[in-house]
Amino acid sequence: MFSSVLNSSNASQRAEELQELATGGLVNCSNASQRAEELQELATNGLLNGSNAVLNSSNASQRAEELQELATNGLLT
């Protein structure tokens, strides 16, 4: 699963970008639908691969749960 989320030739750089976004509050939002919209915006900008499981979820609260799972596993803080 981690490879599908960090689907990049440079996984370390991708992880650093996600960390910067999390620190900036873009992925640390209490509203599930806003969080999903922000993830979609990041995907459009090429920071996240649109084929990964988080962005493929059509349910905003499920996306938020998946993002929380990633945070718990240390990909986002």
N, CA, C and O atoms as a MOPAC input file, in Angstrom:
PM7 MOZYME 1SCF
protein

 N      0.81700 1    -1.19500 1     0.00000 1
 C      0.00000 1     0.00000 1     0.00000 1
 C      0.85900 1     1.25700 1     0.00000 1
 O      0.52500 1     2.24000 1    -0.66100 1
 N      1.96700 1     1.22800 1     0.74100 1
 C      2.80000 1     2.41400 1     0.80700 1
 C      3.32500 1     2.79400 1    -0.57300 1
 O      3.41800 1     3.97800 1    -0.89700 1
 N      3.66700 1     1.79900 1    -1.38900 1
 C      4.18600 1     2.11700 1    -2.70700 1
 C      3.12300 1     2.75200 1    -3.58500 1
 O      3.45100 1     3.56700 1    -4.44700 1
 N      1.84300 1     2.39600 1    -3.38600 1
 C      0.79300 1     3.00900 1    -4.19400 1
 C      0.53100 1     4.44500 1    -3.77500 1
 O      0.11600 1     5.26600 1    -4.59400 1
 N      0.77100 1     4.75700 1    -2.50100 1
 C      0.57900 1     6.12700 1    -2.04000 1
 C      1.76200 1     6.99000 1    -2.44000 1
 O      1.58800 1     8.10300 1    -2.93800 1
 N      2.95600 1     6.48100 1    -2.22400 1
 C      4.16200 1     7.19800 1    -2.59600 1
 C      4.69800 1     6.63000 1    -3.90900 1
 O      5.80800 1     6.09900 1    -3.96900 1
 N      3.89100 1     6.75100 1    -4.95100 1
 C      4.23500 1     6.17200 1    -6.24000 1
 C      5.08900 1     7.16100 1    -7.01600 1
 O      4.59000 1     7.91500 1    -7.85100 1
 N      6.36500 1     7.14700 1    -6.73000 1
 C      7.28400 1     8.11300 1    -7.29000 1
 C      8.64300 1     7.46400 1    -7.44000 1
 O      8.99500 1     6.56200 1    -6.68000 1
 N      9.41200 1     7.92500 1    -8.42500 1
 C     10.77300 1     7.41400 1    -8.54800 1
 C     11.62900 1     7.89600 1    -7.38300 1
 O     12.69100 1     7.33500 1    -7.11200 1
 N     11.16900 1     8.92700 1    -6.70100 1
 C     11.89400 1     9.42900 1    -5.54100 1
 C     10.93300 1     9.47500 1    -4.36100 1
 O     10.36700 1    10.52400 1    -4.05300 1
 N     10.75200 1     8.33300 1    -3.70100 1
 C      9.78000 1     8.23000 1    -2.60900 1
 C     10.13500 1     9.14300 1    -1.44900 1
 O      9.24700 1     9.67900 1    -0.78500 1
 N     11.41300 1     9.32200 1    -1.20300 1
 C     11.83700 1    10.18800 1    -0.10400 1
 C     11.40500 1    11.62700 1    -0.34400 1
 O     10.92700 1    12.29700 1     0.57100 1
 N     11.57300 1    12.10000 1    -1.57100 1
 C     11.16400 1    13.46600 1    -1.89800 1
 C      9.65700 1    13.60800 1    -1.77200 1
 O      9.16600 1    14.61400 1    -1.26000 1
 N      8.91700 1    12.60300 1    -2.23700 1
 C      7.45600 1    12.63600 1    -2.13100 1
 C      7.02600 1    12.70600 1    -0.66800 1
 O      6.11900 1    13.46000 1    -0.31500 1
 N      7.68300 1    11.91700 1     0.17900 1
 C      7.35900 1    11.92300 1     1.60500 1
 C      7.64400 1    13.28900 1     2.22100 1
 O      6.88200 1    13.76600 1     3.06200 1
 N      8.74000 1    13.91400 1     1.80300 1
 C      9.06800 1    15.24400 1     2.31300 1
 C      8.02400 1    16.26400 1     1.88700 1
 O      7.65300 1    17.13400 1     2.67500 1
 N      7.53900 1    16.16900 1     0.63300 1
 C      6.50500 1    17.08200 1     0.16400 1
 C      5.22400 1    16.91400 1     0.97300 1
 O      4.58400 1    17.89500 1     1.35100 1
 N      4.85600 1    15.65200 1     1.23600 1
 C      3.66200 1    15.39700 1     2.03600 1
 C      3.83200 1    15.95000 1     3.44400 1
 O      2.88900 1    16.49600 1     4.01700 1
 N      5.02400 1    15.81100 1     3.99900 1
 C      5.29100 1    16.34100 1     5.33500 1
 C      5.13500 1    17.85400 1     5.35100 1
 O      4.55000 1    18.40900 1     6.28100 1
 N      5.66000 1    18.52900 1     4.31900 1
 C      5.53300 1    19.98200 1     4.24000 1
 C      4.06400 1    20.38800 1     4.16200 1
 O      3.64100 1    21.33900 1     4.81800 1
 N      3.29400 1    19.66400 1     3.35800 1
 C      1.87100 1    19.97400 1     3.22800 1
 C      1.14500 1    19.76500 1     4.54600 1
 O      0.29100 1    20.56500 1     4.92700 1
 N      1.48700 1    18.68900 1     5.23900 1
 C      0.85200 1    18.41800 1     6.52700 1
 C      1.20100 1    19.51200 1     7.52700 1
 O      0.33900 1    19.97900 1     8.27100 1
 N      2.45400 1    19.91500 1     7.54100 1
 C      2.89100 1    20.96700 1     8.45600 1
 C      2.18100 1    22.27500 1     8.14800 1
 O      1.86700 1    23.04600 1     9.05500 1
 N      1.92700 1    22.52500 1     6.86600 1
 C      1.24100 1    23.74500 1     6.45600 1
 C     -0.26000 1    23.69500 1     6.64700 1
 O     -0.94900 1    24.67700 1     6.37200 1
 N     -0.77500 1    22.58200 1     7.10700 1
 C     -2.18800 1    22.48800 1     7.41200 1
 C     -3.06500 1    22.04700 1     6.25700 1
 O     -4.28200 1    21.95000 1     6.41600 1
 N     -2.47400 1    21.77200 1     5.08100 1
 C     -3.30100 1    21.39000 1     3.94200 1
 C     -3.93100 1    20.02400 1     4.12800 1
 O     -5.02900 1    19.77700 1     3.63100 1
 N     -3.25700 1    19.13900 1     4.83100 1
 C     -3.81400 1    17.81300 1     5.06100 1
 C     -4.11400 1    17.58700 1     6.53700 1
 O     -4.21700 1    16.44800 1     6.99200 1
 N     -4.25300 1    18.67600 1     7.27700 1
 C     -4.59700 1    18.56300 1     8.69300 1
 C     -5.85900 1    19.37800 1     8.93200 1
 O     -5.82500 1    20.43000 1     9.57000 1
 N     -6.96000 1    18.88100 1     8.41600 1
 C     -8.22400 1    19.60100 1     8.42800 1
 C     -9.26600 1    18.75600 1     9.12600 1
 O     -9.30800 1    17.54100 1     8.93700 1
 N    -10.11100 1    19.38600 1     9.93500 1
 C    -11.10800 1    18.62000 1    10.67800 1
 C    -12.33100 1    18.28500 1     9.83000 1
 O    -13.12900 1    17.43000 1    10.21200 1
 N    -12.48800 1    18.94500 1     8.68900 1
 C    -13.64900 1    18.70500 1     7.84000 1
 C    -13.31600 1    17.68700 1     6.75400 1
 O    -12.42300 1    17.91300 1     5.93700 1
 N    -14.03400 1    16.56800 1     6.74900 1
 C    -13.68400 1    15.45900 1     5.85300 1
 C    -13.79400 1    15.83800 1     4.38700 1
 O    -12.91300 1    15.48900 1     3.60100 1
 N    -14.85200 1    16.54300 1     3.99400 1
 C    -14.99900 1    16.86200 1     2.58000 1
 C    -13.96200 1    17.88900 1     2.13800 1
 O    -13.47700 1    17.83000 1     1.00900 1
 N    -13.62000 1    18.82300 1     3.01000 1
 C    -12.57000 1    19.78200 1     2.66800 1
 C    -11.24000 1    19.06400 1     2.51200 1
 O    -10.45600 1    19.38500 1     1.61900 1
 N    -10.98800 1    18.10400 1     3.37100 1
 C     -9.75900 1    17.31800 1     3.29400 1
 C     -9.69500 1    16.57900 1     1.95800 1
 O     -8.64300 1    16.53300 1     1.31900 1
 N    -10.81500 1    16.00600 1     1.54200 1
 C    -10.85600 1    15.29200 1     0.27200 1
 C    -10.62400 1    16.24200 1    -0.89700 1
 O     -9.91300 1    15.90200 1    -1.84300 1
 N    -11.21900 1    17.42800 1    -0.83500 1
 C    -11.01300 1    18.41500 1    -1.89700 1
 C     -9.55200 1    18.83500 1    -1.97500 1
 O     -9.00800 1    19.00500 1    -3.06600 1
 N     -8.92000 1    19.00100 1    -0.82200 1
 C     -7.51700 1    19.38600 1    -0.81800 1
 C     -6.64100 1    18.27700 1    -1.39300 1
 O     -5.67200 1    18.55300 1    -2.10000 1
 N     -6.97700 1    17.03200 1    -1.09300 1
 C     -6.23300 1    15.91400 1    -1.68300 1
 C     -6.38100 1    15.91300 1    -3.19800 1
 O     -5.41600 1    15.65800 1    -3.91900 1
 N     -7.59700 1    16.20100 1    -3.68500 1
 C     -7.81600 1    16.24200 1    -5.12700 1
 C     -7.00200 1    17.36200 1    -5.75200 1
 O     -6.43100 1    17.19700 1    -6.83000 1
 N     -6.94800 1    18.50200 1    -5.07400 1
 C     -6.16400 1    19.62700 1    -5.57600 1
 C     -4.68500 1    19.26700 1    -5.64400 1
 O     -3.99900 1    19.60600 1    -6.60900 1
 N     -4.19800 1    18.57800 1    -4.61500 1
 C     -2.80500 1    18.14400 1    -4.62400 1
 C     -2.54600 1    17.18100 1    -5.77700 1
 O     -1.50000 1    17.24500 1    -6.42200 1
 N     -3.49300 1    16.29800 1    -6.03200 1
 C     -3.33400 1    15.34400 1    -7.12800 1
 C     -3.27300 1    16.07400 1    -8.46200 1
 O     -2.46400 1    15.73700 1    -9.32600 1
 N     -4.13100 1    17.07600 1    -8.62600 1
 C     -4.14400 1    17.85900 1    -9.85800 1
 C     -2.81600 1    18.56700 1   -10.07200 1
 O     -2.36300 1    18.73400 1   -11.20400 1
 N     -2.20200 1    18.97800 1    -8.98400 1
 C     -0.91100 1    19.66000 1    -9.06500 1
 C      0.25700 1    18.69300 1    -9.19000 1
 O      1.40700 1    19.12200 1    -9.28300 1
 N     -0.02300 1    17.39600 1    -9.19300 1
 C      1.01700 1    16.40900 1    -9.41100 1
 C      1.76800 1    15.98900 1    -8.16800 1
 O      2.74400 1    15.24500 1    -8.26700 1
 N      1.33500 1    16.45000 1    -6.97900 1
 C      2.05100 1    16.06800 1    -5.76700 1
 C      1.64600 1    14.69300 1    -5.28200 1
 O      2.42800 1    13.99700 1    -4.63300 1
 N      0.41200 1    14.30000 1    -5.60000 1
 C     -0.05000 1    12.95900 1    -5.26400 1
 C     -0.45100 1    12.25500 1    -6.54600 1
 O     -0.97500 1    12.88000 1    -7.46900 1
 N     -0.20500 1    10.96200 1    -6.60300 1
 C     -0.59000 1    10.18300 1    -7.76700 1
 C     -2.08400 1     9.90700 1    -7.69100 1
 O     -2.55300 1     9.31100 1    -6.72100 1
 N     -2.83700 1    10.33100 1    -8.70100 1
 C     -4.29000 1    10.19100 1    -8.68100 1
 C     -4.78100 1     8.76700 1    -8.69100 1
 O     -5.97100 1     8.53100 1    -8.48200 1
 N     -3.90700 1     7.80600 1    -8.92600 1
 C     -4.34400 1     6.40900 1    -8.95500 1
 C     -4.28400 1     5.75600 1    -7.58800 1
 O     -4.67500 1     4.59700 1    -7.44700 1
 N     -3.80300 1     6.47000 1    -6.57100 1
 C     -3.66800 1     5.80800 1    -5.27900 1
 C     -5.00200 1     5.66400 1    -4.56300 1
 O     -5.98800 1     6.31000 1    -4.91800 1
 N     -5.01500 1     4.81400 1    -3.55900 1
 C     -6.25700 1     4.43100 1    -2.89300 1
 C     -6.95300 1     5.60400 1    -2.22800 1
 O     -8.18300 1     5.64800 1    -2.19500 1
 N     -6.20300 1     6.54400 1    -1.70600 1
 C     -6.82800 1     7.67000 1    -1.00900 1
 C     -7.65400 1     8.50000 1    -1.97900 1
 O     -8.79400 1     8.85900 1    -1.68300 1
 N     -7.07800 1     8.80700 1    -3.14000 1
 C     -7.78200 1     9.65500 1    -4.08700 1
 C     -8.84100 1     8.90600 1    -4.88100 1
 O     -9.71200 1     9.53100 1    -5.48600 1
 N     -8.78400 1     7.59500 1    -4.89100 1
 C     -9.79100 1     6.83300 1    -5.61700 1
 C    -11.05900 1     6.61800 1    -4.81900 1
 O    -12.05100 1     6.12900 1    -5.36000 1
 N    -11.05100 1     6.97000 1    -3.55300 1
 C    -12.22800 1     6.79100 1    -2.71600 1
 C    -13.24500 1     7.87200 1    -3.03700 1
 O    -12.91300 1     9.05800 1    -3.03700 1
 N    -14.48400 1     7.47100 1    -3.31300 1
 C    -15.50900 1     8.44900 1    -3.66100 1
 C    -16.19300 1     9.02600 1    -2.43500 1
 O    -16.93500 1    10.00100 1    -2.54800 1
 N    -15.96300 1     8.45300 1    -1.28400 1
 C    -16.61800 1     8.89700 1    -0.05700 1
 C    -15.66100 1     9.76400 1     0.75800 1
 O    -14.58400 1     9.31600 1     1.15200 1
 N    -16.06600 1    11.00500 1     1.00400 1
 C    -15.16400 1    11.95900 1     1.65100 1
 C    -14.72700 1    11.49600 1     3.03600 1
 O    -13.56100 1    11.64900 1     3.40000 1
 N    -15.64000 1    10.93700 1     3.80200 1
 C    -15.24200 1    10.50900 1     5.14000 1
 C    -14.30600 1     9.31400 1     5.07100 1
 O    -13.42300 1     9.16600 1     5.91600 1
 N    -14.49400 1     8.45400 1     4.06300 1
 C    -13.57800 1     7.33100 1     3.89700 1
 C    -12.19200 1     7.84700 1     3.53600 1
 O    -11.18900 1     7.32500 1     4.02200 1
 N    -12.13000 1     8.86700 1     2.68700 1
 C    -10.84000 1     9.46000 1     2.35600 1
 C    -10.15400 1     9.98100 1     3.60900 1
 O     -8.95600 1     9.78000 1     3.80900 1
 N    -10.92600 1    10.64700 1     4.44000 1
 C    -10.35300 1    11.18800 1     5.66500 1
 C     -9.83600 1    10.06900 1     6.56800 1
 O     -8.77800 1    10.19700 1     7.18400 1
 N    -10.59200 1     8.97100 1     6.64100 1
 C    -10.14900 1     7.82800 1     7.44200 1
 C     -8.86300 1     7.24000 1     6.87600 1
 O     -7.96000 1     6.87300 1     7.62800 1
 N     -8.77800 1     7.15100 1     5.54200 1
 C     -7.57400 1     6.61000 1     4.92600 1
 C     -6.38300 1     7.52700 1     5.18400 1
 O     -5.27500 1     7.05800 1     5.44200 1
 N     -6.61700 1     8.83200 1     5.11300 1
 C     -5.54400 1     9.77300 1     5.39800 1
 C     -5.09000 1     9.65100 1     6.84400 1
 O     -3.89700 1     9.72000 1     7.14100 1
 N     -6.05800 1     9.46800 1     7.74500 1
 C     -5.70800 1     9.28100 1     9.15000 1
 C     -4.87800 1     8.01800 1     9.33000 1
 O     -3.94000 1     7.98900 1    10.12600 1
 N     -5.23300 1     6.96500 1     8.57700 1
 C     -4.46900 1     5.71600 1     8.65700 1
 C     -3.03500 1     5.93900 1     8.18800 1
 O     -2.09500 1     5.41000 1     8.78100 1
 N     -2.87000 1     6.72000 1     7.12500 1
 C     -1.52700 1     7.03400 1     6.64700 1
 C     -0.75300 1     7.80900 1     7.70500 1
 O      0.43100 1     7.55300 1     7.92600 1
 N     -1.41600 1     8.75100 1     8.35300 1
 C     -0.76000 1     9.53100 1     9.39900 1
 C     -0.33800 1     8.62500 1    10.54900 1
 O      0.76100 1     8.76200 1    11.08800 1
 N     -1.20800 1     7.71000 1    10.91500 1
 C     -0.90800 1     6.78300 1    12.00700 1
 C      0.28400 1     5.90500 1    11.65900 1
 O      1.07800 1     5.54700 1    12.52900 1
 N      0.40300 1     5.55900 1    10.37900 1
 C      1.50500 1     4.70600 1     9.94000 1
 C      2.78300 1     5.49600 1     9.67400 1
 O      3.78500 1     4.92700 1     9.24100 1
 N      2.75600 1     6.78800 1     9.92600 1
 C      3.96700 1     7.59000 1     9.84200 1
 C      4.23300 1     8.24300 1     8.50700 1
 O      5.28000 1     8.86700 1     8.33600 1
 N      3.30600 1     8.12200 1     7.53000 1
 C      3.53100 1     8.77700 1     6.24700 1
 C      3.20800 1    10.26300 1     6.32500 1
 O      3.83900 1    11.08200 1     5.65800 1
 N      2.22400 1    10.59900 1     7.14000 1
 C      1.88200 1    11.99600 1     7.38600 1
 C      1.86700 1    12.20500 1     8.88900 1
 O      1.53200 1    11.29500 1     9.64700 1
 N      2.22800 1    13.39600 1     9.31300 1
 C      2.16100 1    13.67700 1    10.74800 1
 C      1.40500 1    14.96000 1    10.98000 1
 O      1.23500 1    15.37800 1    12.12600 1

